[in-house]
């Protein structure tokens, strides 16, 4: 009895993806792209509107190419090459979509 209970608990503990998959934000979440893009504010300003390297209003293709260049090391960076590797391709596409869809002020 004790062995069966321990085996059941161990089996459940080793499958966190099943329980967490339902809690993970889905691509249909209207706030997901905005929330992902908000992580860029430290360097690129609120809403991607920094004077140094603005992201807002940039073409989607250009943003995705730049992100890929950072990821592959084609474009040198102090930290961006590390940050971009923390996102999936789908997340980077959402970020690029969000910034390209925003209006420059």
C-alpha positions as CSV (number, residue, x, y, z in Angstrom):
1,X,0.0,0.0,0.0
2,X,2.7,2.4,1.0
3,X,4.7,1.6,-2.2
4,X,1.7,2.2,-4.4
5,X,1.1,5.6,-2.7
6,X,4.7,6.6,-3.1
7,X,4.7,5.6,-6.7
8,X,1.6,7.6,-7.4
9,X,3.0,10.7,-5.7
10,X,6.3,10.3,-7.6
11,X,4.4,9.9,-10.9
12,X,2.5,13.1,-10.3
13,X,5.5,15.0,-9.2
14,X,7.4,14.1,-12.4
15,X,4.7,15.4,-14.7
16,X,4.4,19.1,-13.9
17,X,3.8,20.0,-17.6
18,X,0.4,18.4,-17.6
19,X,-0.8,20.5,-14.7
20,X,1.0,23.7,-15.8
21,X,0.0,23.5,-19.5
22,X,-3.5,24.7,-18.7
23,X,-2.2,27.7,-16.7
24,X,0.3,28.8,-19.3
25,X,-0.8,31.9,-21.3
26,X,-2.3,31.0,-24.6
27,X,-1.4,32.8,-27.8
28,X,-5.0,34.1,-28.0
29,X,-4.4,36.0,-24.7
30,X,-4.8,39.6,-25.9
31,X,-2.3,40.8,-23.2
32,X,0.4,38.3,-23.8
33,X,2.2,40.2,-26.6
34,X,2.0,43.5,-24.6
35,X,3.3,41.7,-21.4
36,X,6.2,40.1,-23.3
37,X,7.1,43.5,-25.0
38,X,7.0,45.2,-21.5
39,X,10.1,43.2,-20.6
40,X,12.1,45.3,-23.1
41,X,11.3,48.6,-21.2
42,X,14.5,48.6,-19.1
43,X,16.7,49.3,-22.2
44,X,14.2,50.4,-24.8
45,X,12.0,52.6,-22.8
46,X,8.3,52.4,-21.9
47,X,6.4,51.0,-24.8
48,X,9.7,50.7,-26.8
49,X,10.0,54.5,-27.2
50,X,13.5,55.2,-26.2
51,X,15.6,57.8,-28.0
52,X,18.6,55.5,-28.2
53,X,17.1,52.4,-29.8
54,X,13.3,52.7,-30.3
55,X,11.4,49.6,-31.2
56,X,7.9,51.1,-31.6
57,X,6.7,51.3,-35.2
58,X,9.7,49.3,-36.6
59,X,8.8,46.8,-39.4
60,X,8.1,43.3,-38.1
61,X,10.5,41.7,-40.5
62,X,13.3,44.1,-39.4
63,X,12.7,43.4,-35.7
64,X,12.6,39.6,-36.2
65,X,15.8,39.7,-38.3
66,X,17.6,41.8,-35.6
67,X,16.5,39.4,-32.9
68,X,17.7,36.5,-34.9
69,X,21.0,38.3,-35.6
70,X,21.5,38.7,-31.8
71,X,20.6,35.0,-31.2
72,X,23.1,33.7,-33.8
73,X,25.8,36.2,-32.8
74,X,25.7,37.9,-36.2
75,X,25.0,41.2,-34.3
76,X,27.3,41.9,-31.4
77,X,25.8,43.0,-28.1
78,X,26.6,43.4,-24.5
79,X,23.5,41.6,-23.2
80,X,20.9,41.3,-25.9
81,X,22.4,38.1,-27.3
82,X,21.7,36.5,-23.9
83,X,18.2,38.0,-23.4
84,X,16.9,36.9,-26.8
85,X,17.9,33.2,-26.1
86,X,15.4,33.3,-23.3
87,X,12.4,33.6,-25.6
88,X,10.8,31.1,-27.9
89,X,10.4,31.9,-31.6
90,X,6.7,32.3,-31.0
91,X,7.3,34.7,-28.2
92,X,9.7,36.8,-30.3
93,X,7.1,36.9,-33.1
94,X,4.5,38.2,-30.6
95,X,6.9,40.9,-29.4
96,X,7.8,41.9,-33.0
97,X,4.1,42.0,-33.9
98,X,3.3,44.2,-30.9
99,X,6.1,46.7,-31.4
100,X,5.5,46.9,-35.2
101,X,1.8,47.6,-34.6
102,X,2.3,50.5,-32.2
103,X,2.2,54.1,-33.4
104,X,5.2,56.4,-33.0
105,X,4.3,59.6,-31.1
